[in-house]
Amino acid sequence: MPIYEFKCTNCTKEFDELVSISAEKKPPCPSCRSEKVEKKMSACAGFSGSSGGSCNGSSGFS
């Protein structure tokens, strides 16, 4: 399961959550328990380049 970044639109708390790809409901805010959260764009979300889209810090160079 991937870890996604979220931001609460109620209290502005940012948090990470381990969420199933098939999950339809977003997790509640751990600070205020509001369900008004937005998924943030991650630097590793769906990008592919010379490193093959890997988020492991590898540059792809040897």
Secondary structure, DSSP 4 states (H G I P E B T S, - for coil): --EEEEEETTT--EEEEE--TT--SPPPPTTT--S-EEEPPPTTSS--STTTT--SS--S--
